[in-house]
Amino acid sequence: MGVTYPVTITPTFAGFQNWIYNIVGFPATAIPADAEILTWAYNTAVSSVNTQIGQIPGPLYAQAIYNFGTDWLVDWAPDVPGQYYPSPPAPPPSTAAAPTANTGYFAWLRANYNIFGFLPGIVSSSFDQGTGQSLTPLEQYKNYTLGNLQQTKTPWGRAYLAIAASVGTLWGIT
């Protein structure tokens, strides 16, 4: 008997942990499996992602939850006290500088993705040999909440927003 496609994946906390460690690659030393913040991230994602996505056959609902939870971890996970990375971990895809010695993993991720920086829009034009720029907000940004704008900073937040937007208007996301 063969597999029936599309395969629908039901999101679970164990699946989220597998995603965090084996797919995303967060080191277990940076976020232990029994860390309460993992439960917070998973539960926040489950309570925030529109359940209508789950009505679509396939893995989109699980992907939305796991990506939302991962983005939330980058924003909020505390570093393990005394756990530093004198040898830089594998960098996420970013243009930011490599971590310095004695940087906590999540502090490094937040710096790498400019989590606390302002995101007003995209550069639509530059002038005066790069000293001046004009910013234009993306059309879809006009309907985003502050939380949605924050999610645009990490690849996991953007993946979640892409899934949410692909299934129609969901809580202000188009």
BELCORCOR-V63464 format. One record per residue. N is the residue number from 1. OMEGA is omega in degrees with one decimal (NA if undefined). Layout:
n->N omega->OMEGA
n->N omega->OMEGA
This chain:
n->1 omega->-176.3
n->2 omega->177.9
n->3 omega->176.6
n->4 omega->-179.0
n->5 omega->-3.1
n->6 omega->177.9
n->7 omega->178.4
n->8 omega->-179.9
n->9 omega->176.6
n->10 omega->179.9
n->11 omega->176.7
n->12 omega->176.9
n->13 omega->177.4
n->14 omega->176.7
n->15 omega->177.5
n->16 omega->177.5
n->17 omega->177.4
n->18 omega->178.4
n->19 omega->-176.7
n->20 omega->-173.6
n->21 omega->-171.4
n->22 omega->179.7
n->23 omega->-179.7
n->24 omega->177.3
n->25 omega->175.3
n->26 omega->180.0
n->27 omega->179.0
n->28 omega->177.1
n->29 omega->180.0
n->30 omega->-179.7
n->31 omega->-177.9
n->32 omega->-177.3
n->33 omega->179.5
n->34 omega->179.7
n->35 omega->-178.8
n->36 omega->-178.5
n->37 omega->175.5
n->38 omega->177.9
n->39 omega->178.4
n->40 omega->-177.9
n->41 omega->-178.9
n->42 omega->-178.5
n->43 omega->176.6
n->44 omega->178.8
n->45 omega->-179.4
n->46 omega->-178.0
n->47 omega->-177.2
n->48 omega->-177.2
n->49 omega->-178.0
n->50 omega->-178.1
n->51 omega->177.1
n->52 omega->176.3
n->53 omega->179.3
n->54 omega->178.8
n->55 omega->179.8
n->56 omega->178.8
n->57 omega->178.7
n->58 omega->-172.0
n->59 omega->-172.1
n->60 omega->-177.7
n->61 omega->177.6
n->62 omega->178.7
n->63 omega->179.1
n->64 omega->-179.8
n->65 omega->-177.4
n->66 omega->177.8
n->67 omega->177.1
n->68 omega->-179.9
n->69 omega->178.9
n->70 omega->177.2
n->71 omega->179.8
n->72 omega->177.5
n->73 omega->-179.5
n->74 omega->179.3
n->75 omega->-165.1
n->76 omega->-175.1
n->77 omega->175.5
n->78 omega->174.2
n->79 omega->176.5
n->80 omega->-178.3
n->81 omega->179.0
n->82 omega->-179.8
n->83 omega->-178.6
n->84 omega->-177.2
n->85 omega->178.1
n->86 omega->171.4
n->87 omega->-175.7
n->88 omega->173.6
n->89 omega->177.4
n->90 omega->-175.5
n->91 omega->172.2
n->92 omega->179.6
n->93 omega->-177.0
n->94 omega->177.4
n->95 omega->-178.0
n->96 omega->-178.1
n->97 omega->176.1
n->98 omega->-179.4
n->99 omega->176.0
n->100 omega->178.0
n->101 omega->177.9
n->102 omega->175.2
n->103 omega->173.8
n->104 omega->-174.5
n->105 omega->-177.2
n->106 omega->173.1
n->107 omega->178.4
n->108 omega->177.8
n->109 omega->-179.4
n->110 omega->177.6
n->111 omega->-177.9
n->112 omega->-179.0
n->113 omega->178.6
n->114 omega->-175.3
n->115 omega->-177.6
n->116 omega->179.8
n->117 omega->179.6
n->118 omega->-179.6
n->119 omega->-175.3
n->120 omega->-177.1
n->121 omega->179.2
n->122 omega->179.0
n->123 omega->178.9
n->124 omega->176.0
n->125 omega->175.2
n->126 omega->179.8
n->127 omega->-179.0
n->128 omega->177.1
n->129 omega->173.2
n->130 omega->-179.8
n->131 omega->179.0
n->132 omega->179.4
n->133 omega->174.2
n->134 omega->-178.5
n->135 omega->176.4
n->136 omega->177.3
n->137 omega->175.9
n->138 omega->-178.3
n->139 omega->-178.2
n->140 omega->178.5
n->141 omega->-177.3
n->142 omega->179.8
n->143 omega->-177.9
n->144 omega->170.9
n->145 omega->174.8
n->146 omega->177.4
n->147 omega->178.0
n->148 omega->177.6
n->149 omega->178.1
n->150 omega->-179.2
n->151 omega->179.9
n->152 omega->-174.8
n->153 omega->-179.6
n->154 omega->177.4
n->155 omega->-179.1
n->156 omega->175.4
n->157 omega->178.3
n->158 omega->177.9
n->159 omega->177.3
n->160 omega->-179.0
n->161 omega->178.5
n->162 omega->178.6
n->163 omega->-178.0
n->164 omega->-178.8
n->165 omega->-176.2
n->166 omega->-179.0
n->167 omega->175.7
n->168 omega->-178.4
n->169 omega->179.3
n->170 omega->173.3
n->171 omega->176.0
n->172 omega->179.9
n->173 omega->177.6
n->174 omega->NA
